[in-house]
Amino acid sequence: MNYQVIHITDYIYEFPAALCHNLMFQIPQDSEFQKVDKYVCEISPKPSSEEERTDFFGNKYLYFSVERSHKKLTVTSQSVLKLNSPAWMKVDPKSTMAWEKVVEWLHTTKAPNEVRQYYLESDHVKFIEGIKEYTLKSFTPSRPIMEAMIDLNDRIFKDFAFTPGFTDISTPLEKVFEHKKGVCQDFAHFSLACLRVIGLSARYVSGYIETIPPPGKPKLIGSDASHAWIAVFMPEQGWVEFDATNNLLVNDKHIRVAVGRDFADVTPLKGIVYSGSKQEMKVSVDVTNLDQDYLLN
């Protein structure tokens, strides 16, 4: 699959901003199942300083500052990528290691620290009341880890309603669990809490997935969005990715950007602005399948 992603973020200020410092996590990276053919980023007004860096988790990100008066900041990221089917798509879930054996392995010196760090709580992933009991309905004794994870994914998809506007990034996980409502980042955080509370290592993945319009309806420009899902570590398979929002074992339609403990580590665009006024943020994302008679600009 070949895709183009255009991600546009506008910050509009009531009064001019004198200065802003920003971190942007919108730079996809090459992996065994993803090759980046093109990436460009345009920022208006032109930054006073700009530097691409790599964070603790190995993600590429952009630091930039605008050090002059401006009433609007626009960041446009454009990527062209080729995706291949991940190796885990050919794995028989019943053949994978029992989940308790994975937990046992993770809590020995054999497990590398870069894997073990992902079984701890984090800012948005807390071990809330009732979550372990919810998890153990799927992770029954001696069940193969991939089979158990597919079952958990399916239950979250059926039990929780995708409800834009019900939550924001400050909404606690307790509220998401109580009302069984949220969006992709909520379902990712809930999935992570389920897995970490029983001792498994799981990390947050940010990226994109194409939105398919209803039959007979045109696709609207800007109607796609940033997406989030999770990856679970299995000693024999490595990091295997699951999307509870769409009830999927992640395939060649998911575009990966960054990984971390939770959303806070990989926020698409965040920063500090010196303005003293209200600001409005607008986001437009287009994910285009270039193999389906689309032309690259």
N, C-alpha and C positions, 0 to 999 in steps of 0.2 A: 504494500500500500504506500502510495506517495501522497503527502499532504502539504498544504500551505496553511500557516497560522498567522493571522494578523491580530495583534492585541493592542488596542488603543486606550490609554487612560488620560482623562482630562481632569485637572484640578482647576476650578474656577473660584476666584476669591472675590469677596464683596468689595474689599479695598486692596490696593496693591500690596503684595508681599515683598519685603525687603531682602529676604534671604531664605533659602531652603537647602537642606541636606537630605539625601535620599539613598535608600538601598533598594535595588530592583532584582528580584529573582524571577526572571523570564527567559533565561538563556538555556535552551535544551542542550543536552550533551550526547556524544556518541556512546553507544553501549553495544552489547552483542546482538541486540534486536532493534537498534535505532541508529540511523546514520544521518547526521545533520549536513545537508548539502549547501545550505545558505542560512546565515543569520545576520540581520542588520537591525540597528536601533537608531531611531531619530528622536531627538529631544528639542523641544522649542519652549522657551528661548534657549539658545545654545549655552550649554553648561560652562561655568567658569573653570571647573575641574571635573575630570572624568577618569575612572580607573576600573578595569575589570579585575576582580579578585576571586579567590577560592576560599570557601569557609571550612569550618572544622569537619563537616560531613562530606566534603569533596564537591560541593555544588559551586558552579560558577555564578557570580553575581556582579552587578555593576553598582559602584558608588559614584554619585555625581552631586554637584552643588551648583545652584544658580545664585550668584552673589550680586544681583542687581534687581531693581524694582520690576515686578511683573504681576499682571492680573490673572494670567492663565498659564498653566504648565501642561504641556502635552507630551506624552511619551508613547511612541509607536514602535513596537517590536514586530519584526516579520521573520518567519522561519520557513524553510522548505526542508522536508524530512522524508526519509524512506524507512518504513517500518516492516520488520519481519515477524513471523509468528514465534513467540518465545518457546524455549525448549520444554517448559512445564506443560504446554498444551498436549504433549504426547505422553505425559506421565499418567499411569493408572493410579487414581487416588487410593485404592485399596492396597496398593503395594508400598505405600509410604510408611515410614516409621511410626510406631505408636506415639501419641503426643506426650505421654509421661516420660518416655525414653528421651524425647527431645528436651524436655524440661531438665531431666537429669544431666544430660550432656551440657546444656547451657550453664548449669551451676557447678561445673568442674573447670579445672584449669585448661582443659582442651579447647574450650570455646574462646575465640579472640575477643578482646575488649570492645572492638568496634561493632561486634554483634551483641554482646551482653548488655551494653548501655541501653538497649532498646527494650528491656523488660522492666524498667523503672517508671514510676509516675512522672508526669511533666506538667507544665502549666495548664494545658487543656485536657489532660488525660488523668483523671482521678479514679481511685478505686471506690466508687460510690456504693451505697448500700443496695444489695440485691443483684449486683452485676455478676458476681461470681456464680450465683445460683442460676442466673440466666444463661451464662456461658456453659455450665456443666450439663445442660440439657442436650447440647450438641457434642461436647467433649466427654463422652461416656468412657468408662474404664477400658483401656487398651485399644481405643479406636484409632485407626490411622489418621495422622494429623491432617492430611490434605482432604480426606473424606469428611472429617469433623469440621474443617474450616468451610468447605462448600455448604455444609448443612447450616452452620452459623450464618453465613452470608445470605442464604435463602430465607432464614427466619427473620433477620433484620429487614430484608427487602419486603417481606410480607407484613411484619408487625409495625413498621414505621411508615408514616405518610410523608412523601416529599412535599414540603410546605414552605415555599419561599416567603420571606418576611416574618415568619414566626420566631426565628432566632436571629441573632447577630453573633459576632465572634466573642462577645462578652457573656453570652448565655451559658450558664453552668450546665454540666452534663446531667445533673439531677433533673432539670426541667425537661431536657430532651427525652430522658428515659421515662419520666412521669407521663408526659403527653404523647410520646411516640410520634413526634413531629420534628422536622428539621430539613436541612439541605445536605449536600454531599460532604461538607467538612464536618458536620455534626455526626453523620453516619460513620465517617472515617474515625473520628475521635472515640465514638462509642465502641467500634470494632477493636480499636487499639486497647481500650480499657478492658474489654472482655478478655483479650489474649494476654495482656500483661498481668492481670490479676491472678492468672493461673500459672505464671512463671515463664510464658513464651516471649520471645523477642519479636516485636512488630514495629514497623516504622511508617510514618506518614509520607505519602507520595503526592506531589502536586503536578498538575499538567493540564491536558486538554482532551476532550473527546468530541467528535462531531455530533451535532444535534440533527436528527433526521425529522423533517416535518411530517405531519399526518399525510396519508395518501391523498393525492390530488391538490395539496396545498404547496405554494411556493416557499422556498427557504428564505427567511428574512435576513437581510444584511445586519450583522452585529448581534444576532440572536444566540450565538454560542456563548460559552462562559468558561472561566477557569474551572478545573475539576479537581477532585481529590479522591484518593483511594488508599489502600494500605498494602504493605508487603510483609509477609511472615517468613521468618528464617527457618529453613529445614536443612539439616546438615548434609543430606545427600543431593538436594536440589538447589540449595542456595536461597536467595530471596524470591519468593513466589507471591504474585500480586493478585489481589481480590478487590472487586468493586461492588460494595453492598448497595449503592444507589441504583445500579442497573442489574444486580444479581448476576455478575459475570466473573469468571476467571479471566483476568485481564489478557487481551489478545493483541492483534496487530492494528487496532483502532485507537489505542490509548497512546497519547504523546506525553512522554515523561520530561519534566523540567527539573525538579529538585526533590530531595528527600530530607527528612528530619524527624525529630521527636513528635512534633505536632505542627499546626499551622503557624505558630509564632516563629518557628525557625525558617520558614520558607514563604513568608508573606509576599505576594507578587510585587507590591510597591508600598514602601513605608518610609517615613521620614519625619523631619522636624521643619516647621515653617514659622517664620517670624512675620506675622501679619496683623494680629489683633482684630481680625474680622472673621465672619463665618466663611466656610468654604464648602463647595459642592463637588462631589466626585462623580464622574460619568465613565463607565467602562463599556467598550464594545469589543467583542471577540468574534472572529470568523475563522472557522476550521473548514477547509475546503479539500475534498478528495480530488486530487489531480488526475486520478485514473478514470474519472467519470465525466469525460468531455468538458472539463474546466480548463481554462487557460491561465497560466501564471502571468501576473502583471509584470 
